[in-house]
Amino acid sequence: MIFNLTVTNIICVILTHVMIVFTQSDLAKEEVYGQLSDHTMVTDMELFPYVVAVLKMTNYLSAGAMISENWILTAADALYLVRESIRVLRVRLGSMNYKKGGKLYPIKYFRIHPYFDDKKPEYDVALLRLSESVRLMSSIQPIRLLRKPKEVTVTHFIVTAWSPHYTNQFSRSKTFHNSMDMIKRSRILSVQQMHPMDDDDCHSYQDRLGIIETGTLLCLDPTLGSDPCKKDAGAPVVLNGVLWGIVSSWRLEDCKEDTGPSFANLVASPNISSWINAVMQDMHWKLEQVEDESADNLI
């Protein structure tokens, strides 16, 4: 009896210690998140172990999020024109530098959402199936997906991507812009806080663009210094360690004049979440009726 009680007490102490460690880790991450400024360069990949770089040979295509040991969720637009050249695609995980470090994995195949239309921001999502299962470590971990649509009540999301197009206080200097230092900086993962646009303003903006409101999109206000004509394609949009969406690369033709928000496709949107589940389970996805009857991408 005494022995059993002692073992039970020891187990309780161990579990309590583990919970404290995890809590401290989460608090540390929240502390780091709270100190972010626009386009902060990442110095610890363990804070964002789910972020991947999608590459065409050695060239950067987009960011992405690892959602399981075999699957990457990213933007469709970056892959739209490389359908016939799957052999040149790979992803780099666990590295802040998309050119080196971490682990490099080839792609077995990828699937683009069947509702995707490169003229529109909706359904700009794709799934990459890796050729082999990822070996997990502290800097390489999948992220949980938001499963059910939730009202956006937060002030900001955490968005990560490799963003060489950002401008800053030094970018007006031609010497600095062309320097090797600038090139090296562009290869390093950056993180920023992006603020959700008010729902009414987001809906009004979509109406003005002729986008049929389906609850698929989240509008994110542009950040200071970002290029309105180059979006962070595939960038994970995260809140409290949960993936809410993937940034679309879509932009207006007159983006220099009308900056507008960035659009993110919500992973909890029914026509996205059900598609993700079907593809990952190698099942046929039952297409729903698209509300926009003029759409030309029905299958």
N, C-alpha and C positions, 0 to 999 in steps of 0.2 A: 504493500500500500504506500509506504514511504517512498519507495523507488519510483512508482508510477507518478506520484505527486511531484517528485523532483523533476522527472522527465517532462511532465506537463508544464511546470514552471519555466524550465529551460526553453521549451518550444515557444512559450508565450513571450519570453524576453527576446528571443531571436526575431520573432515576427514583429514585435514592437519596434525593435531596432531597424529592421528592414523598412517598415512603414515610415519611420522618422527619416531615414536616409532618402527614400523616394520623395517625401514631402519637402525636405531641404533642397533636393535637386530641382523639384518643380518650382519652388520659391526662387531659387537661384536663376532659373530660366526666365521667370516672370520679371525678376529684377533686371536682367539683361534686356528683355523686351522693352521694359519701361524706359530704358535709357537710350533707345535707338533714336538716331536722327535720320534724315532722309538719305538713302543710299549708303548706308554704313557697310563697309567691307567686312565680311565674315572672317573671324580669326579662330573660331572653334567649330569644326564641323559637327561635333557631338550635339550642338544646340539645334542643328537642322539635319539630322541623319537621314531624313526621307527625301531630300532634294537630290535630283539627278540632272546631269547634262546630257541631252540627246544630241548626238554627233553624226555628221556625214563625213566619214573618214576621220579627219582631225578637226574639221570645221564645226563650229557651234550652230545648231539649228534652233533649239529651244530648251527651256527648262522642263522639268517634269516631277512627278511625285511617285515614289515607290509605295504601292498599296498592298503588296504581298511579296513573297520571296520570288515570284515569277512574273509579276506584272507591274508595268509603269503606266501611269495616266498622264497624258500630255495634251497639247493642242493639236488639232487635226491639220490646220493650215500648213504647218511646217513640213508635214509628211505628204501633202496632197500631190506634189509633183515628183515624188520619189518612189512611186508604187512599184516600178519595174526594177529598182536597184536596191533591193532589201539587203544585199550583201555589203553595201557600203555603210549601213547604219549600225551604230553601237551606242551604248550608254556608259557614262562614267559615274560611279557611285563613291561616296565617302571621301571626296576631295573638294576643296574650295576652288582649286584651279582646274578648269575644264580641259587643260592641255596635258596635265600630268597628275600622278598620285592616285590614291584610291584603287578601285578595281574597275576594269574595263570588261563589259559583257556584250557579246554580239546579240542581234535580234533574230528570233526565229520567224516571226511574222508580226504584222500589226493590223488592227481593225479601226477604221474610221467610222464615226457615228453615221448611220445611213441618212439622217436628216441634215447632215452638214452641207452647207452651200457656201462657197468661198466669197460670196458677195454679201454674206450676213454674219453677224457675230454668234447667233444661236447655234448650239450643238457643235461648237468648235472644240471637240474632244476626240481623243484617240487612245487606244490601248496598245501597248507594246508587250508582246510575249517574249521573254528572254529565252535564250537557247539552253540555259541551265539555271538551276535555283541559286539564288544569291546566298553567300555565306554571311550571316548576320554578325555584326560586331557593334561596338559603341558608336561608331560613326556611320553605320549603315543599318537603318531600321525602317520598317514600313510605318506608315501613318494611318490612323483610323479615319474612316470616312463618316461624315454626317449622314445619318440614315434617313431622317425625316425632316421635311422642310420646317424651318424655324423663322420666326420673325426676327429681323435684324434690329437689335437694340444696343449694339456696341458702338464705340466711338472709332475703333480702328481694327484692322486685320494685319497680320504679319505676312508679307509677300517677299519671296526670295527668287532671284534669277541672276543670270550673268548678263549684265546690261552695259555694253560698251557705248551705247548711244547717249548716256547721260551727259549733261553739261554741268559745269560747276564754275566756281569763281575764277578758276585758272584757265578754263577752256577758251577764253578769248585770246589767250596767248598762243600764237601759232607755234612758237618754239616748244611750248609744253605739250600742245596737242599732238605734235609729230614726234615727241620724244619716246624713247624706249620705255620710260617709266609709265607713260600713258597706256602703251600697248600692254604692258604687264598688268596694270591695274584692271584693264578691261577683261582679263582672264579670270579674275577673282570674283567669287560669289558675293553678291551684295544683298542686303536685307533692308526693308523699309516698312514703315507703317503707312497703310493706305486707308483712307477714311471712306466709309460707305456714303453714297449720296442719299439724300432724303427720298423715301419711297415715291412720294408724289412727283418730285422733280425727275426721278429716274423714269417713271411711267410717262411723264410728259415728254421727256427727251426721246424715248422710244417711239411715242406717237408721232413726233415730228419727223423721225427718220423712216416712218412707215413700218416699224417693227411690230409685229403682232405680239401682244403681251401674253406669254404662256407661263410665267413664273419661273422661267429657266435662267434669266440673267440677273446678275447683281451689278449695280453701277458703282464704280470706285472713282472718287475725285482724283484728278491728275495731281501729281506731286511737283513741288518746286524743282525746276531744273530738268524735268523729264522732256524728252522729245515727243511731241504730240503725234508724230507720224510713225513712231516705232514703239510698239507695245511689247510688254514682257511676255511673249508667247509661251504658254505652258507653265507659267509661274504658279506655284501652289499658293492658295489664299487660305490662311490658317488662323484659327482662333482656339486658344487653350489646348493646343496639341491635336486639334481635330481639323481635317481637311474639309473646307466649305466649298471651294471652287477652284477652277483652273482659268487663268487669264487668257482671253482670246487675243489673237494678233490683229483682228479686224480694226480698220480705221476708216475715217471718212476720206473721200477723194480730196476734199479741200481742208485737210487736217491742219494745215498751217493757219487757216483763218478761223476755223471752228474746232477748238481743241477738244472739247467734250470729255466725258469720262472714259475710263477703261471699262470694258465689260468682262465679267467672269461668269463662266457657266457653272451653275450650282449642281454639285454632285448629288444632292438630295432631291433634285427635281425628278418627278416620276419617270419621265421618258429618258432620263440619263441614268438614274440609279438602277432601273430595271434592265437597261441595256448593258451596263457594267457587269451586273450579276450574271446575265445570260452569256456574255462573251467569256467571262472567267470560268464558267461552268461548261463551256463548249455546247451551249444550248441555242436553239433557234429563238430569236427575239421576236415576239409578236408586236408588229408595228401598230401604233395607234394612229388615229386620224389626225393629221396636222391641221391646225385651225386655219392656217393661211392657205386658202384654196388655190392661190396663184403660184404656190411654191412649185419649183420644177425639179426638186430632188426627192420626190417620193419614190419608194421602192415597193 
